Amino acid sequence: MKLSIDTLRAARKRLLRMHFESGVGHIGGNLSALDAMLLLFHEFVGGEDRFILSKGHSAGALYVSLWSMGILDEAELELFHKDGTRLAGHPPASGIAEIPFATGSLGHGLSLAAGTALARRMSSHPGHTYCMTSDGEWQEGSTWEALIFLSHHRLSNLTVLIDHNRLQGFGFTDNIASMSRLDERLRGFDIDVLCVPGHDLDAIRAALLRPRDREDQRPRFLILETVKGHGVSFMENKMEWHYLPLDEAKYLQAVAELDRVL
């Protein structure tokens, strides 16, 4: 089913409310990842496919995406980050079939996705594997090892999306351990790299659907040019919203601003 603007608006608001009511931060990176994640689940990820969220801080966006599909219900979202919940601050190890792996330690998701894609190809299992990473993870050796592996094995049944919002836990990625330009570095490997406006649904959709020659067996990488805290003026491109929770005044302001974005 095609992702509608009404669904996108409702999901953004539900994400904010879930984080506000639980008093949990990591909102900025959730808002940068949510648009692409919703598009994937509504239009691309089917029954035989797998989605692996490597940037575990954005578990809220994953839960809201599953909620928008009717896989999780309101009662479960209300327990987000609380004792006994299935919806922990990072994707859980078990309990939700649509979440195949726990990814609380960033940098492991790409390896898990590459292994999943190879296993499915070796067993002639249908379905595509999608993985979303943060840009900060590309400072980690495990991510580059996974890239070498998936490139070598030409895993055409794997698509990787990079949430390139240029901010991480301690500042701008260029100031912590610069990998700029990331697209140029990735193109040194035998993969298909596309740079895409990360909040433009039509552009993301077109990149995911971009045809390829039958002989082209390269994994596809989408570098999503996103904004941390997208749609909320006081959050956009602000490192502190990697951590801060919302008080009531900020929550109400954020909801009002999201209404004006779409």
WOQUIUR-V30913 format. One record per pair of residues at least 24 apart in sequence whose C-alpha atoms are under 6 Angstrom apart, sorted by the first residue. I is the first residue (numbers start at 0). GAP is how many residues later the second one is. D is the distance in Angstrom with one decimal. If there is no record, write none. Layout:
i=I gap=GAP d=D
i=I gap=GAP d=D
This chain:
i=0 gap=41 d=5.7
i=0 gap=42 d=5.6
i=1 gap=41 d=5.8
i=2 gap=39 d=5.7
i=19 gap=226 d=5.4
i=22 gap=222 d=5.5
i=23 gap=221 d=5.1
i=24 gap=218 d=4.7
i=24 gap=219 d=4.8
i=24 gap=220 d=4.2
i=25 gap=216 d=4.6
i=25 gap=217 d=5.0
i=27 gap=200 d=4.9
i=27 gap=201 d=3.8
i=27 gap=213 d=5.1
i=27 gap=214 d=5.5
i=28 gap=199 d=5.4
i=29 gap=28 d=4.7
i=29 gap=31 d=5.3
i=30 gap=198 d=5.2
i=30 gap=199 d=5.5
i=31 gap=194 d=5.6
i=31 gap=195 d=5.4
i=31 gap=196 d=4.9
i=31 gap=198 d=5.6
i=33 gap=27 d=5.2
i=37 gap=27 d=5.3
i=47 gap=79 d=4.6
i=48 gap=78 d=4.4
i=48 gap=79 d=4.7
i=48 gap=80 d=5.7
i=49 gap=79 d=4.8
i=50 gap=78 d=6.0
i=50 gap=79 d=4.7
i=50 gap=80 d=5.7
i=51 gap=79 d=4.7
i=52 gap=78 d=5.8
i=52 gap=79 d=5.2
i=53 gap=49 d=5.8
i=53 gap=55 d=4.0
i=53 gap=78 d=5.7
i=53 gap=79 d=4.9
i=54 gap=51 d=5.8
i=54 gap=78 d=5.0
i=54 gap=79 d=5.3
i=55 gap=34 d=5.0
i=55 gap=47 d=5.3
i=55 gap=48 d=5.4
i=56 gap=33 d=5.9
i=58 gap=31 d=5.2
i=58 gap=32 d=5.6
i=106 gap=30 d=5.3
i=106 gap=36 d=5.7
i=110 gap=35 d=4.9
i=113 gap=36 d=5.7
i=127 gap=29 d=5.0
i=128 gap=29 d=4.8
i=129 gap=28 d=5.9
i=129 gap=29 d=4.9
i=129 gap=30 d=5.8
i=130 gap=29 d=4.8
i=131 gap=28 d=5.8
i=131 gap=29 d=4.6
i=131 gap=30 d=5.7
i=132 gap=29 d=4.9
i=133 gap=28 d=5.6
i=133 gap=29 d=4.9
i=134 gap=28 d=5.9
i=134 gap=29 d=5.1
i=135 gap=32 d=5.9
i=150 gap=39 d=5.6
i=153 gap=63 d=5.6
i=153 gap=64 d=5.0
i=154 gap=64 d=5.2
i=155 gap=61 d=4.8
i=155 gap=62 d=5.0
i=155 gap=63 d=4.4
i=157 gap=61 d=5.5
i=158 gap=61 d=4.9
i=158 gap=62 d=5.9
i=159 gap=61 d=4.7
i=160 gap=60 d=5.8
i=160 gap=61 d=4.7
i=160 gap=62 d=6.0
i=161 gap=61 d=4.9
i=161 gap=62 d=5.7
i=162 gap=61 d=5.3
i=163 gap=60 d=5.5
i=163 gap=61 d=5.2
i=163 gap=62 d=5.7
i=164 gap=61 d=4.7
i=164 gap=62 d=5.0
i=164 gap=63 d=5.4
i=170 gap=68 d=5.7
i=190 gap=27 d=5.0
i=190 gap=28 d=5.3
i=191 gap=26 d=6.0
i=191 gap=28 d=4.6
i=191 gap=29 d=5.9
i=192 gap=28 d=4.8
i=193 gap=28 d=4.9
i=194 gap=27 d=5.9
i=194 gap=28 d=4.7
i=195 gap=27 d=6.0
i=195 gap=28 d=5.0
i=196 gap=27 d=5.7
i=196 gap=28 d=4.9
i=197 gap=26 d=4.3
i=197 gap=27 d=4.8
i=197 gap=28 d=4.8
i=230 gap=27 d=5.6
i=231 gap=25 d=6.0
